[in-house]
């Protein structure tokens, strides 16, 4: 017997994963403010192993335009600086012997618009994921009619699936609007 609730739960989980992916992707996009997530992709060599930067140092944001990195081991200064310079974040580190500082430059209007377009593409990818999850759920429900599911139950489940879809689409729009507002705030 086909389990409608399980089908809806599976589809909702896929939609939730799409929204979570978007939230994570947007958190890694630099918006002119200090955000420690822009350093998440940076790996450093620690005793012969590539480890995330936050495993070998404390990373803080003392103000809106600065990220402070305090290595736990003094010998890591050069390694951390080299990893930051070689990365794609495009910020030159400043080292005073105690702390490595990254000063986040303000974004130009052109760059803000370019980043907003990138955010929109990420949001569209998340929306496609939500739509695909809905389509897969509807396909499963249609196939379940052949296995004995009543048409009324299928229509009700489809309506519930549409409500779940609409809720996640709204969530994605809200995430995008929040990021665009953050980008356009000087």
C-alpha positions as CSV (number, residue, x, y, z in Angstrom):
1,X,0.0,0.0,0.0
2,X,1.3,3.5,-0.9
3,X,2.1,5.8,2.0
4,X,0.9,9.3,1.0
5,X,2.4,10.9,4.2
6,X,5.8,9.4,3.6
7,X,5.7,10.6,0.0
8,X,4.9,14.1,1.1
9,X,7.6,14.0,3.8
10,X,10.2,12.9,1.3
11,X,9.2,15.7,-1.1
12,X,9.3,18.3,1.8
13,X,12.7,17.0,2.8
14,X,14.1,17.6,-0.7
15,X,12.5,21.1,-0.8
16,X,14.0,21.8,2.6
17,X,17.5,20.7,1.4
18,X,17.2,23.1,-1.6
19,X,16.3,26.0,0.7
20,X,19.2,25.1,3.1
21,X,21.6,24.9,0.2
22,X,20.6,28.4,-0.9
23,X,21.0,29.7,2.7
24,X,24.5,28.2,2.8
25,X,25.5,29.4,-0.6
26,X,24.3,33.0,0.2
27,X,26.2,33.0,3.5
28,X,29.5,32.4,1.5
29,X,28.9,35.4,-0.8
30,X,30.9,38.5,0.3
31,X,28.6,41.4,0.8
32,X,31.0,44.2,1.8
33,X,30.7,43.3,5.5
34,X,33.0,41.1,7.5
35,X,31.6,37.5,7.5
36,X,33.7,34.6,8.7
37,X,31.9,32.2,6.3
38,X,33.9,33.6,3.4
39,X,36.9,31.8,4.9
40,X,35.2,28.4,5.1
41,X,36.7,27.1,1.9
42,X,40.3,27.9,2.8
43,X,42.4,24.9,3.8
44,X,45.9,25.2,5.4
45,X,48.7,22.7,5.7
46,X,48.9,21.6,9.4
47,X,51.5,18.9,10.2
48,X,51.2,17.5,6.7
49,X,47.3,17.5,6.6
50,X,45.0,19.9,4.8
51,X,42.6,21.3,7.5
52,X,40.0,24.1,7.5
53,X,41.3,27.4,8.7
54,X,39.0,27.5,11.7
55,X,40.7,24.3,13.0
56,X,44.0,26.0,13.5
57,X,42.9,29.5,14.6
58,X,40.3,31.6,16.2
59,X,38.3,33.7,13.7
60,X,36.4,36.7,14.8
61,X,34.9,39.9,13.5
62,X,35.8,42.8,15.8
63,X,33.9,45.3,13.6
64,X,31.9,45.3,10.3
65,X,34.9,45.7,8.0
66,X,37.5,43.5,9.7
67,X,38.1,39.8,10.2
68,X,40.7,38.9,12.8
69,X,42.5,35.5,12.6
70,X,44.5,34.5,15.7
71,X,46.5,31.3,15.0
72,X,46.9,28.9,18.0
73,X,50.4,28.1,16.9
74,X,52.8,31.0,16.0
75,X,54.4,28.9,13.2
76,X,51.1,28.9,11.3
77,X,51.2,32.7,10.4
78,X,53.0,32.2,7.1
79,X,51.0,29.2,6.1
80,X,47.7,31.0,6.9
81,X,48.7,34.1,5.0
82,X,49.8,32.1,2.0
83,X,46.5,30.2,1.9
84,X,44.5,33.4,2.1
85,X,46.6,35.1,-0.7
86,X,46.2,31.9,-2.9
87,X,42.4,31.7,-2.3
88,X,39.7,33.4,-4.4
89,X,38.5,35.9,-1.8
90,X,40.8,38.6,-3.1
91,X,41.8,40.2,0.1
92,X,45.4,40.9,1.2
93,X,46.0,39.8,4.8
94,X,47.8,42.2,7.3
95,X,50.0,40.5,9.9
96,X,51.2,42.3,13.1
97,X,52.8,39.3,14.7
98,X,49.9,38.5,17.0
99,X,46.8,38.6,14.7
100,X,46.2,38.4,11.0
101,X,43.7,41.0,9.9
102,X,41.6,41.0,6.7
103,X,40.1,44.4,6.0
104,X,37.0,44.1,3.8
105,X,36.9,46.8,1.2
106,X,33.5,48.4,0.5
107,X,31.9,47.2,-2.7
108,X,31.4,49.4,-5.8
109,X,27.9,49.8,-7.2
110,X,28.8,47.7,-10.2
111,X,30.2,44.9,-8.1
112,X,27.1,44.9,-5.9
113,X,24.9,44.4,-8.9
114,X,27.1,41.6,-10.2
115,X,26.9,39.9,-6.8
116,X,23.1,40.4,-6.7
117,X,22.9,38.6,-10.1
118,X,25.0,35.7,-8.7
119,X,22.6,35.5,-5.7
120,X,19.6,35.4,-8.1
121,X,21.2,32.5,-10.0
122,X,21.7,30.6,-6.8
123,X,18.0,31.3,-5.8
124,X,16.9,30.1,-9.2
125,X,18.8,26.9,-8.7
126,X,17.1,26.4,-5.4
127,X,13.7,27.0,-7.0
128,X,14.4,24.4,-9.7
129,X,15.3,21.9,-6.9
130,X,11.9,22.7,-5.2
131,X,10.0,22.3,-8.4
132,X,11.8,19.0,-9.2
133,X,10.8,17.7,-5.8
134,X,7.2,18.7,-6.4
135,X,7.2,17.1,-9.9
136,X,8.7,13.8,-8.5
137,X,6.1,13.8,-5.8
138,X,3.3,14.3,-8.3
139,X,4.7,11.5,-10.5
140,X,4.8,9.1,-7.5
141,X,1.2,10.0,-6.6
142,X,0.0,9.4,-10.2
143,X,1.7,6.0,-10.2
144,X,0.2,5.2,-6.9
145,X,-3.3,5.5,-8.4
146,X,-2.4,2.3,-10.4
147,X,-1.4,0.6,-7.2
148,X,-4.8,1.3,-5.6
149,X,-4.7,4.9,-4.3
150,X,-8.0,6.6,-4.7
151,X,-8.2,9.6,-7.0
152,X,-9.6,11.8,-4.2
153,X,-6.7,10.9,-2.0
154,X,-4.3,11.7,-4.8
155,X,-5.8,15.1,-5.5
156,X,-5.7,15.9,-1.8
157,X,-2.1,14.9,-1.5
158,X,-1.3,16.9,-4.6
159,X,-2.9,20.0,-3.1
160,X,-0.9,19.5,0.1
161,X,2.3,19.1,-2.0
162,X,1.5,22.4,-3.8
163,X,1.1,24.2,-0.4
164,X,4.5,22.8,0.7
165,X,6.0,23.9,-2.6
166,X,4.5,27.4,-2.2
167,X,5.9,27.7,1.3
168,X,9.4,26.8,0.3
169,X,9.2,29.2,-2.8
170,X,8.3,32.0,-0.4
171,X,11.2,31.0,1.9
172,X,13.6,31.2,-1.0
173,X,12.3,34.6,-2.1
174,X,12.7,35.9,1.5
175,X,16.3,34.6,1.7
176,X,17.1,36.3,-1.7
177,X,15.4,39.6,-0.7
178,X,17.3,39.6,2.6
179,X,20.7,39.0,0.9
180,X,19.9,41.7,-1.8
181,X,19.0,44.2,0.9
182,X,22.3,43.4,2.7
183,X,24.2,43.8,-0.6
184,X,22.6,47.2,-1.4
185,X,23.1,48.7,2.1
186,X,26.2,50.8,1.9
